[in-house]
Amino acid sequence: MSQSQSRILVLPRPKLYQELFGPDDDRLLRSLGEVVLYESESGPSAEELAANIGGFDIVVTGWGSPVFTDEVVKAATDLKLLTHTAGSIKYMFPPVLFERGIKITHAAPAIAGAVAEWALLLILTMLQRPHLHDRNLRDGVWDKGVPPVRRELVGQRVGLVAASYTGRSLAKLLRGIGTEVWIADPYLENAEALDLGVQKVGLDQLFSECRIVSLHAPITPETHKMIGARELALLEDGALFVNTARSWLVDELALIAELQSGRINAALDVFDNEPLPGDNPFRDLSKENVLLTPHMAAHTVEARRRQGAHMVGEIKRYLAGESLLYEVKQENLVTMA
């Protein structure tokens, strides 16, 4: 298919589109074919998408785009390529799209670096406690020896749950700092662990022997509440538990109970209920051992622009008959978010 023949339907809302596609990527996208943007900030409904998707061979989706219902799939008679500017595609695209031979690609690798940096920041913050020293100073306390006691990350052993895109990115950052990295992931091959410079271990060993544990597993049936009271009890006193992945992975009631005891520390970016309700017990936990952030790990200017650039690159490669770099195959869905 030539570029002049391609018709590209772009679903991200105008404000999100501007965040995703910088001027250069916007120009490149428009040079690849006839581009049609949705102008409403509310975005199209599934019904509206079904009424308009006919005739488009390429569709760009993102956060807030509608699920591809049976009606949408039936109407997408010319569809050849779906480029998702966000991460997970499972909830949006049914298996029949793969069966029809439609290629699907996503921007999850573009997001991983931002989440990995945020996880690293949370780890460093909870070890060094600048936020609490800032509070003490503002309250008039000028005693450098006053608790909380600071700890260094260099030389620590950090356990990562899952060698996902983010898990691998964080492993590289941690290794660069000088930490020992363990990863618990049944799908991680020994050769891959060797290439990453990490040690592959079981989940129980990771929780028992790592003073810092960070979650990076996807939402799948087997990961639902994989971390409960038993796993948390394996953590040593004073250990740090970090979750920038999904609350799906954790039994929140068990985590709250453990944190209320003050035995371990935690830095959390994800919760069962978001935005976090005013009466949620997480809000009442001590600031001494718990740091909360509002599901913002992936939200950086650079990540947004990478997401858009990656997908424009995929469209360009597809039209040139080249292999896609970020294609999702149906068999990949088992281990993907």
C-alpha positions as CSV (number, residue, x, y, z in Angstrom):
1,M,0.0,0.0,0.0
2,S,1.4,3.4,-0.9
3,Q,1.4,6.3,1.5
4,S,-0.9,8.3,-0.7
5,Q,-3.5,5.6,-0.5
6,S,-3.5,5.1,3.3
7,R,-6.2,6.7,5.4
8,I,-5.4,7.2,9.1
9,L,-8.0,7.7,11.8
10,V,-6.6,9.2,15.0
11,L,-8.8,8.7,18.1
12,P,-6.8,10.4,21.0
13,R,-8.6,13.6,22.1
14,P,-7.1,16.9,20.9
15,K,-5.3,17.7,24.2
16,L,-3.8,14.2,24.4
17,Y,-2.9,14.3,20.8
18,Q,-0.8,17.5,21.4
19,E,1.0,15.7,24.3
20,L,1.7,12.6,22.2
21,F,2.7,14.1,18.9
22,G,5.2,16.9,18.7
23,P,5.4,19.2,15.7
24,D,7.9,16.9,13.9
25,D,5.9,13.7,14.5
26,D,2.6,15.5,13.6
27,R,4.1,16.5,10.2
28,L,5.5,13.0,9.7
29,L,2.2,11.4,10.4
30,R,0.3,13.7,8.1
31,S,2.9,13.0,5.3
32,L,2.1,9.3,5.6
33,G,-1.5,9.5,4.3
34,E,-4.8,11.2,4.8
35,V,-5.1,11.9,8.5
36,V,-8.5,12.4,10.2
37,L,-8.6,13.6,13.8
38,Y,-11.5,13.5,16.3
39,E,-12.0,17.1,17.3
40,S,-14.1,16.5,20.5
41,E,-12.3,16.3,23.9
42,S,-14.9,13.7,24.9
43,G,-13.7,11.4,22.2
44,P,-15.8,9.0,20.1
45,S,-18.1,6.4,21.6
46,A,-18.0,2.9,20.3
47,E,-21.2,3.6,18.4
48,E,-19.6,6.7,16.8
49,L,-16.5,4.8,16.0
50,A,-18.5,2.0,14.3
51,A,-20.2,4.6,12.2
52,N,-16.9,6.2,11.1
53,I,-14.2,3.6,10.9
54,G,-15.1,2.2,7.5
55,G,-12.6,3.2,4.8
56,F,-9.7,3.6,7.2
57,D,-6.8,1.1,7.0
58,I,-4.9,2.5,9.9
59,V,-6.3,3.5,13.3
60,V,-4.4,5.3,16.1
61,T,-5.8,4.7,19.6
62,G,-4.9,5.8,23.1
63,W,-6.1,6.4,26.6
64,G,-9.8,7.0,26.5
65,S,-10.4,5.4,23.1
66,P,-13.5,3.1,23.0
67,V,-13.4,-0.7,23.2
68,F,-13.6,-2.4,19.8
69,T,-17.0,-3.9,20.1
70,D,-18.5,-6.4,17.7
71,E,-20.1,-3.5,15.8
72,V,-16.8,-1.7,15.5
73,V,-15.0,-4.8,14.3
74,K,-17.7,-5.5,11.8
75,A,-17.6,-1.9,10.4
76,A,-13.8,-1.9,10.2
77,T,-13.8,-3.6,6.8
78,D,-10.5,-1.9,5.5
79,L,-8.6,-2.0,8.8
80,K,-5.0,-3.3,8.5
81,L,-3.1,-1.7,11.3
82,L,-3.9,-0.7,14.9
83,T,-1.3,1.5,16.7
84,H,-2.1,2.0,20.4
85,T,-0.2,5.0,21.9
86,A,-0.6,3.6,25.4
87,G,0.3,0.2,27.0
88,S,-2.3,-2.5,27.5
89,I,-4.4,-3.5,24.5
90,K,-6.2,-6.5,26.1
91,Y,-9.3,-4.7,27.2
92,M,-9.6,-2.8,23.9
93,F,-9.0,-5.3,21.0
94,P,-10.8,-8.7,20.8
95,P,-9.0,-11.8,19.5
96,V,-10.9,-11.7,16.3
97,L,-8.7,-8.8,15.1
98,F,-5.7,-11.0,15.3
99,E,-7.6,-13.8,13.6
100,R,-8.3,-11.4,10.7
101,G,-4.6,-10.7,10.3
102,I,-4.8,-7.1,11.5
103,K,-1.5,-6.0,12.9
104,I,-1.5,-4.5,16.4
105,T,1.4,-2.5,17.9
106,H,1.6,-0.6,21.2
107,A,3.7,2.0,23.0
108,A,4.3,0.1,26.3
109,P,8.1,0.2,25.8
110,A,8.0,4.0,25.5
111,I,6.4,4.2,28.9
112,A,8.7,1.9,30.8
113,G,11.5,4.4,31.3
114,A,9.3,6.9,33.0
115,V,7.8,4.3,35.4
116,A,11.3,2.9,36.1
117,E,12.6,6.3,37.0
118,W,9.6,7.0,39.3
119,A,10.1,3.6,41.1
120,L,13.8,4.5,41.5
121,L,12.8,7.9,42.9
122,L,10.4,6.3,45.4
123,I,13.1,3.9,46.5
124,L,15.6,6.6,47.0
125,T,13.1,8.9,48.8
126,M,12.1,6.2,51.3
127,L,15.8,5.4,52.0
128,Q,17.1,9.0,52.3
129,R,13.8,10.6,53.5
130,P,14.3,14.1,52.1
131,H,10.5,14.8,52.3
132,L,10.5,14.1,56.0
133,H,13.6,16.2,56.7
134,D,12.0,19.0,54.7
135,R,9.0,18.8,57.0
136,N,11.1,18.7,60.1
137,L,13.1,21.8,58.9
138,R,9.9,23.7,58.1
139,D,8.6,22.8,61.6
140,G,11.7,24.3,63.2
141,V,13.7,21.1,63.9
142,W,17.4,21.6,63.0
143,D,18.9,18.3,64.3
144,K,20.6,16.3,61.6
145,G,20.6,13.2,63.9
146,V,16.8,13.3,64.4
147,P,15.0,10.2,63.0
148,P,14.2,9.2,60.3
149,V,17.6,7.5,59.8
150,R,18.8,7.7,56.2
151,R,20.1,4.7,54.3
152,E,22.0,4.3,51.0
153,L,20.9,2.4,48.0
154,V,24.4,1.5,46.8
155,G,25.2,-2.1,47.8
156,Q,21.6,-3.0,48.6
157,R,19.9,-6.0,47.2
158,V,16.7,-5.1,45.4
159,G,14.1,-7.6,44.4
160,L,11.9,-6.9,41.3
161,V,8.7,-8.9,40.7
162,A,8.5,-9.5,37.0
163,A,10.9,-8.8,34.1
164,S,8.4,-6.6,32.3
165,Y,9.4,-3.6,30.2
166,T,9.5,-1.5,33.4
167,G,11.2,-4.2,35.4
168,R,14.0,-4.5,32.9
169,S,14.4,-0.7,32.7
170,L,14.6,-0.4,36.5
171,A,17.0,-3.3,36.7
172,K,19.4,-1.4,34.4
173,L,19.1,1.7,36.4
174,L,19.7,-0.1,39.7
175,R,22.7,-2.0,38.3
176,G,24.2,1.3,37.1
177,I,24.0,2.6,40.7
178,G,25.7,-0.4,42.1
179,T,22.9,-2.6,43.5
180,E,22.4,-6.3,43.4
181,V,19.2,-7.1,41.5
182,W,17.1,-10.2,41.9
183,I,14.0,-10.9,39.7
184,A,11.2,-13.2,40.4
185,D,9.5,-14.1,37.1
186,P,8.6,-17.6,35.9
187,Y,8.8,-16.5,32.3
188,L,12.3,-15.0,32.5
189,E,14.8,-17.3,30.8
190,N,18.1,-18.0,32.5
191,A,20.0,-16.6,29.5
192,E,17.9,-13.4,29.7
193,A,18.7,-13.0,33.4
194,L,22.4,-13.4,32.6
195,D,22.1,-10.7,29.9
196,L,20.4,-8.4,32.3
197,G,23.0,-9.0,35.0
198,V,20.4,-10.1,37.5
199,Q,19.7,-13.2,39.6
200,K,16.5,-15.2,38.9
201,V,14.9,-16.4,42.1
202,G,11.5,-17.6,43.4
203,L,9.0,-15.2,44.8
204,D,9.3,-16.4,48.4
205,Q,13.1,-16.1,48.3
206,L,12.9,-12.6,46.9
207,F,10.6,-11.4,49.7
208,S,12.6,-13.2,52.3
209,E,16.1,-12.0,51.3
210,C,15.6,-8.6,49.6
211,R,15.3,-5.5,51.8
212,I,13.7,-3.6,48.9
213,V,10.9,-5.2,46.8
214,S,9.3,-3.4,43.8
215,L,6.4,-4.8,41.8
216,H,6.3,-4.7,38.0
217,A,4.0,-7.6,37.0
218,P,1.1,-7.3,34.6
219,I,-2.6,-7.8,35.2
220,T,-3.3,-11.4,34.4
221,P,-5.5,-14.0,36.1
222,E,-2.5,-15.6,37.8
223,T,-1.2,-12.3,39.2
224,H,-4.4,-11.3,41.0
225,K,-3.6,-10.7,44.6
226,M,-0.4,-12.6,44.2
227,I,1.0,-10.6,47.1
228,G,-0.9,-11.2,50.3
229,A,-0.4,-11.5,54.0
230,R,1.9,-14.5,53.7
231,E,4.2,-12.8,51.2
232,L,4.3,-9.5,53.1
233,A,5.1,-11.4,56.3
234,L,8.3,-12.7,54.6
235,L,9.7,-9.2,54.4
236,E,12.2,-8.4,57.1
237,D,11.5,-5.6,59.6
238,G,12.1,-2.2,58.1
239,A,11.9,-3.5,54.5
240,L,10.6,-1.3,51.7
241,F,7.7,-2.4,49.5
242,V,7.1,-0.4,46.3
243,N,4.2,-0.7,43.8
244,T,4.1,1.4,40.6
245,A,2.4,-1.4,38.6
246,R,-1.2,-2.2,39.6
247,S,-3.0,-2.7,42.8
248,W,-4.5,-5.8,41.2
249,L,-1.3,-7.6,42.3
250,V,-1.8,-7.0,46.0
251,D,-4.3,-7.8,48.7
252,E,-4.8,-4.2,49.8
253,L,-6.4,-5.2,53.2
254,A,-3.3,-7.3,54.0
255,L,-1.0,-4.5,53.0
256,I,-2.9,-1.9,55.0
257,A,-2.7,-4.1,58.1
258,E,1.0,-4.6,57.7
259,L,1.6,-0.9,57.2
260,Q,-0.6,0.0,60.2
261,S,1.8,-2.1,62.3
262,G,4.7,0.1,61.2
263,R,6.8,-3.0,60.7
264,I,7.6,-2.3,57.0
265,N,7.8,0.8,54.8
266,A,6.0,1.3,51.5
267,A,5.8,3.7,48.5
268,L,2.6,3.3,46.5
269,D,1.5,4.8,43.2
270,V,-1.6,2.6,42.5
271,F,-4.7,1.7,44.5
272,D,-7.9,-0.4,44.1
273,N,-10.0,2.8,44.1
274,E,-8.7,5.8,42.1
275,P,-8.8,8.7,42.8
276,L,-8.1,7.6,46.4
277,P,-11.3,8.3,48.4
278,G,-11.1,10.7,51.3
279,D,-12.0,8.0,53.8
280,N,-9.6,5.4,52.4
281,P,-7.4,4.0,55.2
282,F,-4.3,4.5,53.2
283,R,-4.7,8.3,53.9
284,D,-4.5,7.7,57.6
285,L,-1.2,5.7,57.5
286,S,1.9,7.3,59.1
287,K,3.9,9.6,56.9
288,E,7.0,8.1,58.6
289,N,6.7,4.8,56.8
290,V,4.3,5.3,53.9
291,L,4.6,7.5,50.8
292,L,1.6,7.8,48.5
293,T,1.5,9.3,44.9
294,P,-1.6,9.6,42.6
295,H,-0.9,7.0,39.9
296,M,1.5,9.3,38.1
297,A,4.6,7.2,37.4
298,A,4.2,7.2,33.6
299,H,3.2,10.8,33.2
300,T,6.2,12.6,31.9
301,V,6.6,14.9,28.9
302,E,9.3,12.7,27.4
303,A,7.2,9.5,27.8
304,R,4.2,11.1,26.1
305,R,6.4,12.2,23.1
306,R,8.0,8.8,22.9
307,Q,4.6,7.1,22.8
308,G,3.5,9.2,19.8
309,A,6.9,8.9,18.1
310,H,7.0,5.2,18.5
311,M,3.6,4.8,16.8
312,V,4.4,7.2,13.9
313,G,7.5,5.1,13.4
314,E,5.4,1.9,13.3
315,I,3.1,3.4,10.7
316,K,6.0,4.5,8.6
317,R,7.6,1.0,8.8
318,Y,4.3,-0.7,8.0
319,L,3.7,1.4,4.9
320,A,7.3,0.7,3.8
321,G,6.7,-3.0,4.2
322,E,9.2,-3.3,7.0
323,S,8.9,-5.3,10.2
324,L,7.2,-3.6,13.2
325,L,9.3,-3.0,16.3
326,Y,6.5,-3.1,18.9
327,E,4.1,-5.6,17.4
328,V,1.9,-7.6,19.7
329,K,1.2,-11.2,18.7
330,Q,-1.8,-13.1,19.9
331,E,0.5,-15.5,21.8
332,N,2.0,-12.6,23.7
333,L,-1.3,-11.8,25.4
334,V,-0.9,-14.6,28.0
335,T,1.9,-12.7,29.8
336,M,1.0,-9.1,28.9
337,A,-0.9,-6.6,30.9
